[in-house]
Amino acid sequence: MGYRDICQEVCPWNVSFARPNKVPEFAAREVLAGKDARTLARELLAMTQDEFSVAFKGSPMKRAKLWGPKRNAAIVLGNIGDERDVDILIRALDEREPLGTTVRSEQRLTTDQSR
């Protein structure tokens, strides 16, 4: 079982005072909104440069370049994914940018017998 950080869910401040966001500029972009971590990771790994540019136009996410979110997505799948995610990690290896993390995540999913 992977590590799960529940700090934001159990923080007394968040439980007592958190309010839904009403500022449109801070709303989650459509490409991110309402998705669980595994789904978002899979979608980011499958994203092309053109799709990334459109989805994050004018966003600080563009500073990370596409390979930054893809690297993080590979880490997510390595931590919470399962054998169904191996194919997308292998496809990510064909990317121009080196994704050593993808290799480690794919290896973990294919050799981890505790899942």
C-alpha positions as CSV (number, residue, x, y, z in Angstrom):
1,M,0.0,0.0,0.0
2,G,1.4,3.4,-0.9
3,Y,1.9,6.3,1.4
4,R,-1.0,8.8,1.6
5,D,-0.7,12.2,3.1
6,I,-4.0,13.2,4.8
7,C,-2.7,16.3,6.5
8,Q,-5.1,18.7,4.5
9,E,-8.1,16.4,5.3
10,V,-7.6,16.3,9.1
11,C,-6.1,19.8,9.7
12,P,-8.4,21.5,12.3
13,W,-8.0,24.8,10.5
14,N,-9.2,23.4,7.2
15,V,-12.1,21.5,8.8
16,S,-13.4,24.5,10.7
17,F,-12.6,27.4,8.4
18,A,-12.1,26.2,4.8
19,R,-14.5,27.7,2.3
20,P,-15.1,26.8,-1.4
21,N,-13.1,29.0,-3.7
22,K,-15.1,31.9,-5.2
23,V,-12.3,33.6,-7.0
24,P,-12.3,32.5,-10.7
25,E,-8.6,33.2,-11.1
26,F,-7.9,30.6,-8.5
27,A,-10.2,27.9,-9.9
28,A,-8.7,24.7,-11.0
29,R,-8.2,24.5,-14.8
30,E,-10.6,22.1,-16.6
31,V,-7.7,19.7,-17.3
32,L,-7.1,19.3,-13.6
33,A,-10.5,19.8,-11.9
34,G,-12.2,16.9,-10.2
35,K,-9.8,14.2,-11.1
36,D,-8.2,11.7,-8.7
37,A,-4.4,11.5,-8.6
38,R,-4.2,8.3,-10.7
39,T,-6.4,9.6,-13.5
40,L,-4.6,12.9,-13.6
41,A,-1.2,11.2,-13.7
42,R,-2.2,9.0,-16.6
43,E,-3.6,12.0,-18.5
44,L,-0.5,14.1,-17.9
45,L,1.8,11.2,-19.1
46,A,-0.3,10.9,-22.3
47,M,-0.4,14.7,-22.9
48,T,1.4,16.1,-26.0
49,Q,3.3,19.4,-25.9
50,D,0.5,21.1,-27.9
51,E,-2.1,19.9,-25.4
52,F,0.0,21.0,-22.5
53,S,0.5,24.4,-24.1
54,V,-3.3,24.9,-24.6
55,A,-4.3,23.6,-21.2
56,F,-1.8,25.7,-19.2
57,K,-1.6,28.9,-21.3
58,G,-0.8,31.8,-19.0
59,S,-0.2,29.4,-16.1
60,P,2.9,29.1,-13.9
61,M,2.7,25.3,-14.8
62,K,4.4,26.2,-18.1
63,R,7.6,27.1,-16.2
64,A,8.0,23.4,-15.3
65,K,7.8,22.5,-19.0
66,L,5.9,19.4,-19.9
67,W,8.5,17.0,-18.6
68,G,8.2,18.3,-15.0
69,P,4.6,17.3,-14.6
70,K,5.3,14.1,-16.5
71,R,8.1,13.2,-14.1
72,N,5.8,13.9,-11.2
73,A,3.0,11.9,-12.8
74,A,5.4,8.9,-13.1
75,I,6.2,9.2,-9.4
76,V,2.5,9.2,-8.6
77,L,1.9,6.1,-10.6
78,G,4.9,4.4,-9.1
79,N,3.4,5.1,-5.6
80,I,-0.3,4.5,-6.2
81,G,-0.6,2.8,-9.5
82,D,-0.9,-0.9,-10.3
83,E,-0.2,-3.3,-13.2
84,R,-2.8,-1.4,-15.4
85,D,-0.4,1.6,-15.4
86,V,2.7,-0.1,-16.7
87,D,1.7,0.4,-20.4
88,I,1.4,4.2,-20.0
89,L,4.8,4.3,-18.2
90,I,6.4,2.3,-20.9
91,R,4.9,4.6,-23.6
92,A,6.3,7.6,-21.7
93,L,9.8,6.1,-22.1
94,D,9.6,6.9,-25.8
95,E,9.4,10.6,-25.0
96,R,12.2,12.9,-26.1
97,E,12.9,14.0,-22.5
98,P,14.6,11.3,-20.3
99,L,12.2,10.0,-17.7
100,G,14.4,7.9,-15.4
101,T,11.6,8.2,-12.8
102,T,9.3,6.4,-15.3
103,V,11.7,3.5,-15.5
104,R,11.8,3.2,-11.7
105,S,8.1,3.5,-11.4
106,E,7.5,0.9,-14.1
107,Q,10.0,-1.5,-12.5
108,R,8.3,-1.0,-9.1
109,L,4.9,-1.8,-10.5
110,T,6.1,-4.9,-12.3
111,T,8.2,-6.3,-9.5
112,D,6.1,-5.3,-6.4
113,Q,4.4,-8.5,-5.3
114,S,2.8,-6.9,-2.2
115,R,0.0,-5.2,-4.2
